[in-house]
Structure formats: C-alpha cells, structure tokens
Amino acid sequence: MSYELFRRGLNAPICLTWEITYACNLRCVHCLSSSGHRRPDELSTAEAKRLIDEWAAMKVFYINVGGGEPMSRKDFFELMDYALVRGIGVKFSTNGSLIDEKAAAWITERDYLDVQISVDGATAATNDPVRGDGSFQRALNAMTLLARRHFPFKINATVTRHNYSQLDDLYALAQQHGAELRLTRLRPTGRGAEVWQDLRPSHEQNRGLYQWLLDHRDVLTGDSFFHLSAYGQPLEGLNLCGAGRIVCCVDPVGEVYACPFLLAPEFAAGNVRQPGGFTDLWRKSTLFAHLRDWQVGGGCQHCNAYTQCHGGCIAAKHFTGRSLDAPDPDCIYPSTADPATACDTLP
C-alpha cells in the first residue's frame, strides 16, 4: 500500500491498541499510561464484548492488548477467548509476573495469539531500576515456561541510554528462548515525561541504534524508530505517524485516542459508550478526519529527508512542548530539533 493511502486513513485500524486496565503490580518509571490503579469505571465484561463485536464487524485483523498489566483483569482470559472466537487475532503485552503453569498452558493451546514479555535490560541490574525489584527474574521465569512449551513469544524492550549497550545481549536473550526481539522507543508520555531527559538515548546512541537495526533486520520495531530513517536507508516497519490513520488506542473506560502514546484530551476522539460506538468514532470523528488530512509543515516539508521520516513522532513533539510542525525532538539534525515552539492546539 502507498504512503498516501495510509496517510488518508483506512476503513478500520490496522494497529488497534486496547488498554483493558490500568491496574498493574509494577510501577515502571517510564510507563506511558502512568498505570498502577484500576479505574472504577472500566468497561464491563458485557461492554468489552460488544466492543469486540464491533471490531469483528469492521474486520479488524488483530488487537494489541495492554495496560497496566492486562492479565490482572479478572475476565482477561474470557475476553481474549471471545476475541479469538470472533476471528480477531490477539497480541498482548505483559510483564510476565502472572504467567504461571496454568496461564502458560492456556497460551500455548490458542491459535492466533501472540505474547510479548516486557523487560528493560538484559540483566536485573539494568532492568530492575526501571521496572522494580525482582521484575527481571519474574519475566525470565515466564520466558522459561513458554520456551519449554516451544511457544514463539516476543521480548520487548524500550531503548534507553542505560540499556543501549545491551542490545546484543537482549538479542541473545531472545534467541536463547526461541523468541523474537522487539525494540520500542522511549516517549515522554505518562511517567515517561518525568524520566525523558535522564533515559532518552543520546544523539550518538540513536545513530548507533540505526545501524544496529539495519544489521538486525529480524528485530521488530513497528513504527518506533521511523524518524531515524532520515539517515538514509529506511528501517523496517511503517515510516510515518499512523495516529488516527491506521493506529488508535481504546483506554480502560472506552476513551478512543489517536495513538497509545497520545493519551491527552486534545487527541481524544470520544468514547465507545456514546451512540455510534467505536465504528462512528473511527470513521467520522472530526479529530481523525483532521489528522488524515494534515501533514507536517514547517521546515520539515523542505528537508531533503522528509520522505524518509515525515516529520517524526507527534507524541514526542506534543509532550515536549513543540509545535506539531516542528522537527521531532530526536531529529538526526540536532540544530533543527532544538527549537521548542509551544503549541496548545492541533495545527
């Protein structure tokens, strides 16, 4: 499919993130949703099933289920089975602490189920300061349970300046468990805003990461690092911001956001509980229509790397106080990324 087709939006999202709960037994310092406590007005089981029915009718291919810790929701297994029966693939992200023998057996008995275990380092010494004491060992235990059953899971790590030196070790950790490695970008959202300056990779590290990813084409990234494609050779994955175009996020109480990294009122399209539900919001909301018509302006439009990075991540811009028309704060040309023009509204 062409860039223009993606930019104009599709009839149903390709990448639909569903944060089913904000309850979590960890307090990761960079958590994009500031998870920890369950919202009392979470969607009920019946409401969640109606939402899944909508997605099935829209022919949504798969959903990314997260949180919080999604497995902490009491009806987690019921809802995931309901989605699978309705023909929707499920990819869920977990810290692994709740994967025991019973859960591992449930996972391995399902088709079209993908599991991603999150760590933020290849050792406890690197991971635990970010995710909490003992979290690395619990994640490792979950990996072992799935590996014994030959289940092909994924290991996800958010790249920071502290774990950058462990990229090879993370890759080896995945291979040791018959897993795939997935790397994601640190963004200044949720609690991530508080640690952004301390944890964000340096300009030199981002340059090294770009080359490392080119050398490891089997490492998954989604659209995390498309801004680095401005170095010249496009990275694997989607090389544009998909917010409201092919990507969106539904939070635990049914609010629909343009992107899971844009959990701010300015980027909320409405709630699935309102008349018309999710379907009308995706296809008719003013916000999404605007995003599908909009392109990054400013100096980015005249940059010779624009067709590679398309202006970068709007979440990273928004939560660092930049105009959405400004360069990404991790623009590969530091002199253009420094100015931060405040912007309170969408362009």
Secondary structure in CASP SS format (residue, H / E / C, confidence):
PFRMAT SS
TARGET T0000
AUTHOR 0000-0000-0000
METHOD secondary structure of the structure
MODEL  1
M C 1.00
S C 1.00
Y H 1.00
E H 1.00
L H 1.00
F H 1.00
R H 1.00
R H 1.00
G C 1.00
L C 1.00
N C 1.00
A C 1.00
P C 1.00
I C 1.00
C E 1.00
L E 1.00
T E 1.00
W E 1.00
E E 1.00
I C 1.00
T C 1.00
Y C 1.00
A E 1.00
C C 1.00
N C 1.00
L C 1.00
R C 1.00
C C 1.00
V C 1.00
H C 1.00
C C 1.00
L C 1.00
S C 1.00
S C 1.00
S C 1.00
G E 1.00
H C 1.00
R C 1.00
R C 1.00
P C 1.00
D C 1.00
E C 1.00
L C 1.00
S C 1.00
T H 1.00
A H 1.00
E H 1.00
A H 1.00
K H 1.00
R H 1.00
L H 1.00
I H 1.00
D H 1.00
E H 1.00
W H 1.00
A H 1.00
A H 1.00
M H 1.00
K C 1.00
V C 1.00
F C 1.00
Y E 1.00
I E 1.00
N E 1.00
V E 1.00
G E 1.00
G C 1.00
G C 1.00
E C 1.00
P H 1.00
M H 1.00
S H 1.00
R C 1.00
K C 1.00
D C 1.00
F H 1.00
F H 1.00
E H 1.00
L H 1.00
M H 1.00
D H 1.00
Y H 1.00
A H 1.00
L H 1.00
V H 1.00
R C 1.00
G C 1.00
I C 1.00
G E 1.00
V E 1.00
K E 1.00
F E 1.00
S E 1.00
T E 1.00
N C 1.00
G C 1.00
S C 1.00
L C 1.00
I C 1.00
D C 1.00
E H 1.00
K H 1.00
A H 1.00
A H 1.00
A H 1.00
W H 1.00
I H 1.00
T H 1.00
E C 1.00
R C 1.00
D C 1.00
Y C 1.00
L E 1.00
D E 1.00
V E 1.00
Q E 1.00
I E 1.00
S E 1.00
V C 1.00
D C 1.00
G C 1.00
A C 1.00
T C 1.00
A H 1.00
A H 1.00
T H 1.00
N H 1.00
D H 1.00
P H 1.00
V H 1.00
R H 1.00
G C 1.00
D C 1.00
G C 1.00
S H 1.00
F H 1.00
Q H 1.00
R H 1.00
A H 1.00
L H 1.00
N H 1.00
A H 1.00
M H 1.00
T H 1.00
L H 1.00
L H 1.00
A H 1.00
R H 1.00
R C 1.00
H C 1.00
F C 1.00
P C 1.00
F C 1.00
K E 1.00
I E 1.00
N E 1.00
A E 1.00
T E 1.00
V E 1.00
T C 1.00
R C 1.00
H C 1.00
N C 1.00
Y H 1.00
S H 1.00
Q H 1.00
L H 1.00
D H 1.00
D H 1.00
L H 1.00
Y H 1.00
A H 1.00
L H 1.00
A H 1.00
Q H 1.00
Q H 1.00
H C 1.00
G C 1.00
A C 1.00
E E 1.00
L E 1.00
R E 1.00
L E 1.00
T E 1.00
R E 1.00
L C 1.00
R C 1.00
P C 1.00
T C 1.00
G C 1.00
R C 1.00
G H 1.00
A H 1.00
E H 1.00
V H 1.00
W H 1.00
Q H 1.00
D H 1.00
L H 1.00
R C 1.00
P C 1.00
S C 1.00
H H 1.00
E H 1.00
Q H 1.00
N H 1.00
R H 1.00
G H 1.00
L H 1.00
Y H 1.00
Q H 1.00
W H 1.00
L H 1.00
L H 1.00
D H 1.00
H C 1.00
R C 1.00
D C 1.00
V C 1.00
L E 1.00
T C 1.00
G C 1.00
D C 1.00
S C 1.00
F C 1.00
F H 1.00
H H 1.00
L H 1.00
S H 1.00
A H 1.00
Y H 1.00
G C 1.00
Q C 1.00
P C 1.00
L C 1.00
E C 1.00
G C 1.00
L C 1.00
N C 1.00
L C 1.00
C C 1.00
G C 1.00
A E 1.00
G C 1.00
R C 1.00
I C 1.00
V E 1.00
C E 1.00
C E 1.00
V E 1.00
D C 1.00
P C 1.00
V C 1.00
G C 1.00
E E 1.00
V E 1.00
Y E 1.00
A C 1.00
C C 1.00
P C 1.00
F C 1.00
L C 1.00
L C 1.00
A C 1.00
P H 1.00
E H 1.00
F H 1.00
A E 1.00
A E 1.00
G E 1.00
N E 1.00
V C 1.00
R C 1.00
Q C 1.00
P C 1.00
G C 1.00
G H 1.00
F H 1.00
T H 1.00
D H 1.00
L H 1.00
W H 1.00
R H 1.00
K H 1.00
S C 1.00
T H 1.00
L H 1.00
F H 1.00
A H 1.00
H H 1.00
L H 1.00
R H 1.00
D H 1.00
W C 1.00
Q C 1.00
V C 1.00
G C 1.00
G H 1.00
G H 1.00
C H 1.00
Q H 1.00
H H 1.00
C C 1.00
N C 1.00
A C 1.00
Y H 1.00
T H 1.00
Q H 1.00
C H 1.00
H C 1.00
G C 1.00
G C 1.00
C C 1.00
I H 1.00
A H 1.00
A H 1.00
K H 1.00
H H 1.00
F C 1.00
T C 1.00
G C 1.00
R C 1.00
S C 1.00
L C 1.00
D C 1.00
A C 1.00
P C 1.00
D C 1.00
P C 1.00
D C 1.00
C C 1.00
I C 1.00
Y C 1.00
P H 1.00
S H 1.00
T H 1.00
A H 1.00
D C 1.00
P C 1.00
A C 1.00
T C 1.00
A C 1.00
C C 1.00
D C 1.00
T C 1.00
L C 1.00
P C 1.00
END
